Amino acid sequence: MRIPTKFWFQFISVGVLIIALNSCGITYNDRSYEFQNEVYYRNFDKAASLIEDNEFLSKKRNHLLYLMEKGKVEHMSGNYKKSNQLFEEAYILIDDRITANAGQAVAAKLTNPMAAPYRGEDFEKVMIHYYMALNYFQLGMPNEALVEAKRINIKLQELNQKYKKNKNKYTEDAFAQILQGLLYEATGDINNAFIAYRNAEELYVNNNNSYYGVPLPYQLKKDLLRTSKQLGFTQEYNKYASQFNIPEKEFEKHPAEAVIFWENGLGPAKDQTQITVVDDAFVAVNDANNSIFIPIPPGTDLGITSIAIPKYVQRESYYKGARLKFNNKEENFELVEDFFPIAEQSLHDRMLREVIDIALRVGAKKATSASLGALAKEILGEDAKDLVKVGADIAGAATEKADTRNWQTLPATISYARVPLTENGNNTFIIEKYGKSTDRDTISIDYKKGLQLVSYFDVGKATTNYVEPKFKLKKDEAEQKTSIPTDSTSTRKIN
């Protein structure tokens, strides 16, 4: 039977649609591989340039993601004012409630959610304020830095209030309280510093002395003892002295000190997993790393049996820990923020709220394929109906992907150490990092009375099992680079 030209045109159109939309199978990790690679090798200026030229990030729907990635890289480059301009724009964009236009909404329904504007995970939204706080401090604006630090927990609570059910479990951040305490100290407000430290300690105590994978820091104990003693809070001081049993010489006050934040590795990347309807609930299948159980409301007609949802993949850091060596002394960096458990919890809570909507979207795609088939039958006959419907079903299956966008220049972990500075001495510190090998770096901090906050980034050798992209958009440059040698030593000065 001779198939009419008109039919061939429509069938080919469906085929083109399949090919075009199947590009959505590329994850955001694939699309960001080039600039992540430059971050990995500490080429921050090159990374910023690649972000600027990244076609995916240039799309309006990905503008928040662009602002977060570029803002973080500018921060690492020491361009604090530029970084804050980008983060302030991101903050305003989030506050204005990012919305999809009609075309994006239709595209998201007929293809996948990556066609809609990226709104950011809740924990990503508050990390904007962490980096703005550090930027302001480096710009000599500690009071503005303190405002940003306060915004972290305030924003978490604001975000959670808008959810009617399945609220976030991650509603407070202990690290944010510690950061507030440090900034209060830096501005001379010891009373509020003590309150912030106490609030942080209570979060740990109320969660069995561990908060999202972070045990109660030893440094936090020392901060509570030092500030309560400074304030003459005898009852509180005696309580903490008895509870922590730390020698007084370990938490004595120094005229000049520095807190060094060590950002280690690269944070988790998003991939996807399949969840299937089993006994009126969605459960994970063939994914031992994801325990998912999401009940389906009674009477909900989904019209599908499985859907794809995002999941986080942890990128293991090369270094397991680090210590500072100075003046024949040694101070370990203590873990204060681990992003993987926070990211997992935030995503899980969001999926509890959104999974039914995702399922209904997939059902809408199936209904669209049936409508295309009916239209083809009316115009071209029974054979055309079957072929067009099959083509549309294939297109729907090919494009049914989870949204894998996430802020990928965040570190895997943040640790910190507090050290004294001497006016006439040597304020040079050796940072010794250990894991698969031991590497060393040297930083120098200028003497200044009071408390300084310093950031040190360690994303080189970020992972032993880097999540390679499934699709290489351009030829890798990594093979042409020289790896960091074992027991390497470099020197940098931090003002």
PyMOL commands that set and color helices and strands:
alter all, ss='L'
color gray80, all
select helices_A, chain A and resi 5-25+28-31+33-40+44-53+60-76+80-95+102-110+113-115+122-138+142-161+174-186+190-205+218-230+234-244+248-250+339-380+382-399+478-480
alter helices_A, ss='H'
color red, helices_A
select strands_A, chain A and resi 210-211+214-215+256-264+269-277+281-284+293-295+306-313+319-326+329-332+334-338+413-420+428-435+438-445+450-458+489-494
alter strands_A, ss='S'
color yellow, strands_A
deselect
rebuild
show_as cartoon
